[in-house]
Amino acid sequence: MQLTPDQRDAFQAIAAAQIDSLRPVLDSLCQASFADRVAIATDSIVQRRLEEETRLRTRLQQMTGE
């Protein structure tokens, strides 16, 4: 099914109005959860680096025989 240009314009107008009405709600949800999401991402990055450091230290010890 293909929309006519008028139908497409009407659809885009409805979609734009709905998106505009949701934007404040979505923005407030994003702001409310931003700090938590950054903390989780930071913890994940730090955890990966610590695991990588442990693997490298283990490999170095195996190579040097210590």
GUSERO-433390 format. One record per residue: residue number from 1; residue in three letters; x, y, z of N, C-alpha, C in turn. Coordinates in Angstrom, 3 decimals. Atoms other than C-alpha are relative to their C-alpha. Example, Ala and Ser with C-alpha at 12.3 -4.5 7.8 and 13.67 -1.06 7.14 Angstrom:
2
[pt 1 "ALA" [0.890 -1.190 0.000] [12.300 -4.500 7.800] [0.900 1.200 0.000]] [pt 2 "SER" [-0.820 -1.190 -0.060] [13.670 -1.060 7.140] [-0.770 1.090 0.730]] 
//
This chain:
66
[pt 1 "MET" [0.843 -1.178 0.000] [0.000 0.000 0.000] [0.889 1.242 0.000]] [pt 2 "GLN" [-0.790 -1.217 0.113] [1.364 3.364 -0.972] [-0.876 1.201 0.346]] [pt 3 "LEU" [0.743 -1.190 -0.405] [0.308 6.654 0.588] [0.089 1.076 -1.075]] [pt 4 "THR" [-0.026 -1.160 0.889] [-0.631 9.654 -1.448] [0.813 1.094 0.691]] [pt 5 "PRO" [-0.739 -1.102 -0.640] [1.354 12.844 -0.849] [-0.792 0.666 1.125]] [pt 6 "ASP" [0.820 -0.610 -1.058] [-1.566 14.284 1.155] [-0.066 -0.904 1.227]] [pt 7 "GLN" [0.042 0.938 -1.122] [-1.812 11.142 3.282] [1.344 -0.010 0.733]] [pt 8 "ARG" [-1.336 -0.024 -0.594] [1.942 11.186 3.856] [0.182 1.259 0.843]] [pt 9 "ASP" [-0.099 -1.255 -0.753] [1.790 14.836 4.944] [-0.819 -0.063 1.281]] [pt 10 "ALA" [0.856 0.126 -1.181] [-1.097 14.089 7.308] [0.646 -0.922 1.029]] [pt 11 "PHE" [-0.670 0.941 -0.896] [0.751 11.120 8.772] [1.191 0.660 0.689]] [pt 12 "GLN" [-1.165 -0.671 -0.574] [3.909 13.178 9.274] [-0.405 1.061 1.014]] [pt 13 "ALA" [0.480 -1.018 -0.944] [1.937 15.943 10.988] [-0.449 -0.649 1.304]] [pt 14 "ILE" [0.452 0.719 -1.204] [0.312 13.464 13.391] [1.204 -0.528 0.774]] [pt 15 "ALA" [-1.189 0.548 -0.658] [3.640 11.780 14.116] [0.799 1.105 0.682]] [pt 16 "ALA" [-0.755 -1.111 -0.583] [5.372 15.114 14.718] [-0.677 0.525 1.261]] [pt 17 "ALA" [0.735 -0.480 -1.177] [2.643 16.212 17.133] [0.160 -0.970 1.167]] [pt 18 "GLN" [-0.148 0.986 -1.071] [2.881 12.970 19.098] [1.421 -0.010 0.547]] [pt 19 "ILE" [-1.395 -0.044 -0.443] [6.663 13.113 19.210] [0.238 1.239 0.853]] [pt 20 "ASP" [-0.160 -1.232 -0.773] [6.530 16.722 20.411] [-0.647 -0.109 1.374]] [pt 21 "SER" [0.661 0.138 -1.303] [4.094 15.768 23.179] [0.766 -0.951 0.916]] [pt 22 "LEU" [-0.771 0.947 -0.807] [6.362 12.919 24.337] [1.376 0.531 0.394]] [pt 23 "ARG" [-1.366 -0.483 -0.219] [9.620 14.865 24.199] [0.255 0.454 1.443]] [pt 24 "PRO" [-0.280 -0.422 -1.387] [9.295 16.555 27.660] [0.048 -1.179 0.975]] [pt 25 "VAL" [0.017 1.174 -0.886] [8.453 13.232 29.323] [1.286 -0.799 -0.175]] [pt 26 "LEU" [-1.211 0.769 0.265] [11.322 11.413 27.645] [1.245 0.735 0.478]] [pt 27 "ASP" [-1.138 -0.784 -0.476] [13.738 14.246 28.421] [0.132 -0.080 1.520]] [pt 28 "SER" [-0.069 0.062 -1.464] [12.821 14.185 32.115] [0.425 -1.387 0.469]] [pt 29 "LEU" [-0.433 1.358 -0.348] [13.227 10.397 32.247] [1.495 -0.169 -0.238]] [pt 30 "CYS" [-1.425 0.077 0.321] [16.616 10.705 30.599] [0.826 0.735 1.054]] [pt 31 "GLN" [-0.726 -0.773 -1.009] [17.732 13.400 33.034] [-0.009 -0.712 1.346]] [pt 32 "ALA" [0.116 0.675 -1.290] [16.492 11.389 36.011] [0.910 -1.220 0.085]] [pt 33 "SER" [-0.790 1.232 -0.040] [18.406 8.261 35.037] [1.435 0.185 -0.486]] [pt 34 "PHE" [-1.321 -0.231 0.596] [21.529 9.878 33.540] [1.135 -0.356 0.956]] [pt 35 "ALA" [-1.089 0.239 -0.954] [23.706 9.782 36.666] [0.166 -1.488 0.275]] [pt 36 "ASP" [-0.075 1.443 -0.238] [22.843 6.141 37.332] [0.607 -0.730 -1.192]] [pt 37 "ARG" [-0.531 0.663 1.198] [23.577 5.135 33.751] [1.486 0.271 -0.168]] [pt 38 "VAL" [-1.428 -0.320 0.082] [26.935 6.939 33.813] [0.775 -0.809 1.039]] [pt 39 "ALA" [-0.673 0.765 -1.052] [27.854 5.262 37.111] [0.126 -1.473 -0.388]] [pt 40 "ILE" [-0.033 1.409 0.417] [26.962 1.816 35.758] [1.020 -0.201 -1.112]] [pt 41 "ALA" [-0.955 0.110 1.107] [28.941 2.395 32.565] [1.432 0.141 0.501]] [pt 42 "THR" [-1.337 -0.206 -0.552] [31.935 3.683 34.530] [0.456 -1.228 0.770]] [pt 43 "ASP" [-0.341 1.208 -0.748] [31.856 0.695 36.885] [0.350 -1.145 -0.940]] [pt 44 "SER" [-0.251 1.059 0.970] [31.716 -1.627 33.898] [1.365 0.173 -0.661]] [pt 45 "ILE" [-1.297 -0.272 0.634] [34.706 0.035 32.231] [1.134 -0.293 0.978]] [pt 46 "VAL" [-1.034 0.235 -1.007] [36.735 -0.037 35.453] [0.159 -1.497 0.239]] [pt 47 "GLN" [-0.057 1.445 -0.222] [35.846 -3.703 36.016] [0.730 -0.701 -1.143]] [pt 48 "ARG" [-0.694 0.606 1.149] [36.993 -4.628 32.504] [1.496 0.274 0.059]] [pt 49 "ARG" [-1.426 -0.340 -0.069] [40.290 -2.808 32.983] [0.696 -0.779 1.111]] [pt 50 "LEU" [-0.590 0.777 -1.089] [40.912 -4.535 36.320] [0.176 -1.457 -0.409]] [pt 51 "GLU" [-0.111 1.380 0.480] [40.206 -7.924 34.737] [1.133 -0.127 -1.014]] [pt 52 "GLU" [-1.074 0.013 0.989] [42.540 -7.076 31.859] [1.362 0.077 0.688]] [pt 53 "GLU" [-1.254 -0.126 -0.739] [45.259 -6.031 34.298] [0.357 -1.319 0.675]] [pt 54 "THR" [-0.232 1.288 -0.653] [44.869 -9.300 36.214] [0.490 -1.035 -1.008]] [pt 55 "ARG" [-0.427 0.946 1.038] [45.153 -11.331 32.997] [1.437 0.283 -0.444]] [pt 56 "LEU" [-1.347 -0.353 0.440] [48.249 -9.419 31.917] [1.047 -0.322 1.062]] [pt 57 "ARG" [-0.941 0.313 -1.081] [49.925 -9.796 35.313] [0.229 -1.509 0.096]] [pt 58 "THR" [-0.119 1.460 -0.038] [49.200 -13.536 35.296] [0.869 -0.488 -1.152]] [pt 59 "ARG" [-0.788 0.402 1.166] [50.621 -13.892 31.800] [1.468 0.395 0.164]] [pt 60 "LEU" [-1.372 -0.453 -0.232] [53.704 -11.868 32.739] [0.706 -0.912 0.997]] [pt 61 "GLN" [-0.588 0.895 -0.998] [54.305 -14.065 35.786] [0.325 -1.357 -0.615]] [pt 62 "GLN" [-0.255 1.279 0.661] [54.016 -17.180 33.626] [1.210 0.100 -0.926]] [pt 63 "MET" [-1.111 -0.190 0.939] [56.496 -15.766 31.103] [1.336 0.135 0.730]] [pt 64 "THR" [-1.247 -0.233 -0.735] [59.063 -14.759 33.729] [0.277 -1.102 1.007]] [pt 65 "GLY" [-0.190 1.106 -0.926] [58.553 -17.840 35.896] [-0.087 0.390 1.455]] [pt 66 "GLU" [0.116 -0.459 -1.401] [57.793 -15.854 39.027] [-1.307 -0.409 0.601]] 
//
